[in-house]
Amino acid sequence: MFWLVRRVAVSLILLWIVTSLVFLSIHMVPGDPAELLLSNEGQSANEAAVAEMRQRLGLDKPLHVQYLEKMAALARGDLGRSIVDGSSISDQLARRLPRTLELVAMASLLSILIGVPAGVFAALRRGGGFDRIGSAVTGITQSVPVFVKGTVMVLVFAQMLRWVPAGGYVALAEAPLRHLLLLFMPALSIAIGLSGVMFRITRSSTLEIIPQDYVRTARAKGLPRRRIVLRHILRNALMPVLTVFALSVGTLLGGTVLVEYVFNWPGLSGMLVNAVYARDYPIVVAVILVTSALFIFINLVVDVIYAVLDPRVRN
């Protein structure tokens, strides 16, 4: 229990550090957001209007005062309002965050279902046809950028074959089948590259486990091959796979910008890009904070899974 409390405390400290760095780095960027908001087609805004806008947004206060007020608001769960249109940031996140999480979850599930079994199968038949073909294919899929894969998929499956829609979004409650069809293409474009990573890591880890003494002992006892693979090989081979998977999923949270753009998926990434262009500080801080919190939470969950798979990790 103490181990878990310590890991949670470290995660909270990391979240505070990330939030502080994001806040300070954004405010160090040259330019006045109040002047930017009031500017019209390149024409400078009136100085009196800019001063009034800065006062209304609280930008006239010293930086340390703005920082303390922001931290206090975040501690209360108040993410603030957009300085562009005054809308609630929490409401925008409530709409967009589930869409990005759904995309990442589907891509992660597809990558595991494809990469892990294929990696184990290739390791058990090292040097065979499947092993060679799988290694070659994954090398190609990892080298192709995700937006290229997405564009090719739209061209082939949506434009030429017309099997699925080219892109867009519809709520799951309105049309479940169409929602899944619209989700499948962007998720698969991400999963293709991630499944290659899972394939290589699983294959390499499995090859390291197969010659171990406890595997040879299990074979000498005459245990069924399926039990040896699942209980003795796969369980021990999953440790490095979980590490890479956690880092990859965390990266996907901030790397879905191009995929959401290609497939017109209204997720969190588009919200962040628009906020950066508009210099909407509260939205940028809120989005990065939520993304960082999810990344840290995923790594915390992986640490707990480590402790379940291997109790030695607790010590």
Sequence and secondary structure as in RCSB ss.txt:
>XXXX:A:sequence
MFWLVRRVAVSLILLWIVTSLVFLSIHMVPGDPAELLLSNEGQSANEAAVAEMRQRLGLDKPLHVQYLEKMAALA
RGDLGRSIVDGSSISDQLARRLPRTLELVAMASLLSILIGVPAGVFAALRRGGGFDRIGSAVTGITQSVPVFVKG
TVMVLVFAQMLRWVPAGGYVALAEAPLRHLLLLFMPALSIAIGLSGVMFRITRSSTLEIIPQDYVRTARAKGLPR
RRIVLRHILRNALMPVLTVFALSVGTLLGGTVLVEYVFNWPGLSGMLVNAVYARDYPIVVAVILVTSALFIFINL
VVDVIYAVLDPRVRN
>XXXX:A:secstr
 HHHHHHHHHHHHHHHHHHHHHHHHHHHSSS HHHHHH BTTB   HHHHHHHHHHHTTTS HHHHHHHHHHHHH
TT   B TTT  BHHHHHHHHHHHHHHHHHHHHHHHHHHHHHHHHHHHHTTTSHHHHHHHHHHHHHHHS HHHHH
HHHIIIIIIIS  S SS    TTT HHHHHHHHHHHHHHHHHHHHHHHHHHHHHHHHHHTTSHHHHHHHHTT  H
HHIIIIIIIHHHHHHHHHHHHHHHHHHHHS HHHHHHTT  SHHHHHHHHHHHT HHHHHHHHHHHHHHHHHHHH
HHHHHHHHH GGGG 
